[in-house]
Amino acid sequence: MFPEYRELISKLKTEDLHFSKLFDQHNDLDQQIKNMESRLIAASEFEIEQLKKEKLRLKDELYALLRSRA
């Protein structure tokens, strides 16, 4: 995610608790969605779509933070 900001992401993950928390939430959602789509976790299409929307919201917030710190 955001390869052009790789160095800044590494820095913010260690120096900015809010950024780190959002980043971890995004990654956790990503894994949960993958597990649901591969049927390792039972979920309806609606539940998966809701998680995808939340993941996208987090991604947008992370991107905004990265742009403001670049």
N, C-alpha and C positions, 0 to 999 in steps of 0.2 A: 504494500500500500504506500503510495506516494514515494517512489524511489528517488525522486529529485530532492526530497527532504530527509533522506536516510540519516545523515549526520545530525541534523536538528532534532529528529525524532529520538535518537539515542540520547542526546543531551537532555531533552525535556523529560524523557522517561525517568531520568535520575534526579533532575532538579525541580520538576514541577509536579507536585502531588496530584493536582486536578487533571493535568494532561495524562499522567500515568494511569489514573483511575479510569478515565474515558477510554484510553487505549486498551486497557485490560478488558473493560466491558465489551468493547467492539470485538476483540478476539474471542472472548467467551461466547458471545452471540453467534459469531461465525462458526465456531465449532458446534454449538448447539443446533444451528440450522443444518449443517452438514450431517449431523447424526440423525436429525429428523427426516431429511431428504433420502437418506440411505436406509431408513426404516429401523435404525438402531433404537430410536426413541419414537414411541407412538405419538402422532400429532396429525391434526387436520390441516388441509391446505390453508384454511383461514389462519390458524395459529402460526404456520410457517410464514405466511405473508405479513402478519403483524410483527413478527420478529425481524423480518427483512426490512420493514419500514423503520423499526427502531435502530437497526444496524446502520441504515443509511443516514438517519438523523445524527447518530454518533459520528459517522464518517464526515458529514458536513461540518459538525462542530470541531472535530479534530483539524480539518482542513483550514477552517477559519482561524484557529489558534496558530497553526503553522504559518499561514500567510502573515498574521500580525506580528510574528516573532522573527520572520526572515529578514 
